Amino acid sequence: MPFSSPDRARDYQREYRRTRRAGDTCTTPRTSAIPITFRLQTAQDVIDLLEEQVTAVRADAEAGTLEKARAVGFLAGVALRAIEAGNVAARLEALEAALKHRAESTS
């Protein structure tokens, strides 16, 4: 992140290195820190969050029908990609387990 002031750049780098040493590899000094418990780890976490958000959008009395339709349509697209990612992850884990089993049985 370029800064016009060398002092600001130095301060940013100091904070950046401090967060890295603390073990947080996801945030930078300019983003808000998200507690580990709220971070999404799996595709199922994303699907659960999207389910909550779709429910919230549909329950919003102030939003118009078109706004709700757009939001739900967008969230549905994201949910489909998350489901596909979850399926791919499950298939990859099964493949890794099969290859590991095969390697153990041949040795």
N, C-alpha and C positions, 0 to 999 in steps of 0.2 A: 504494500500500500504506500504509494509515494506521498510524501509530505513536503511542503515547501519549507518548513522549518526543521532544521536538523535536531533541535531539541524535542520536537514532537515525535519525530521518527525514532529517536533514541528512547523516549518514554514508551512508545508503542512496542518496540523490540524488547525492552525490559519486561513489560507486562506479558508479552507473547511467550518469552522464554520461561517466565515464572509459571504460567499456566501449563506449559509443557512439562516442566519439572514436577509439577503437582500431579501429573498423570492424566490430565484432561487433554485429549487429542482432538476434541470436537469443537471447542469454542475458541474464539479469538478475543483479544481485549475489547473489541468493538461490538461484540455480540453479547447478548445476555446469557448468563450461565443457566443451563437447564439441568436440574437434578437428574442423576442417573436413573432414578425410578420412573421418570417421565419420558425418557428417551425410548424411541421405538427400536426394538431389536429384531423382530421377525415380521414376516408378511402378515401373520395373524394379528400382531399388535396394530399394524396399519389398518387391517380390516375392522378390528374392534373400534378403533378411533373413528374411522369413516362411518361406521354404523351409528355411533353416537351423534356425529355431525349431521347425518341425514335426518335423524330423528329431530334434532334441534332446528334444522331448516324447515322441516315440514310443520313443526309446532309453532313457528314464528308467525304471530298474528299480523304483524306490521308489514311483512314482505308480501309482495304481489305474487300472483300465480306464475307470471313469466319469470320473475326473479327466482322463485322456488324451483321452477323447472330447470332453469340454467344451472343453478347450484347443484341440484340433485343429479343432473346429467353429467356434470363435471366430476362430481364425487363418484358416480357409478363407473366412469371411465378409469379413474384412479383405482377404484376397488378391483376392477377386472385385471388391471396390471399387477396389483398386489397378489391377487389369487394366482395368476400365472407364475409370478415369482415364487410363491409358496410351493406350487406344484413342481417347479423346476428344482427348487432346493430339496424337496422330499425325494425326487427322483435321483438327484446327485448323491444324496446321503445313502440311498439304497445301492447305487452303483459302487460307491466307495466301500460300503460294507461287503458287497459281493466280491470285489477285487481283493480286499483284505483277507476275506475267508479263503479265496482261491490261492493267494500267496502263502497263507499259513498251511494250507493242506498240501501244497507241493513241496514245502521245505521240511 
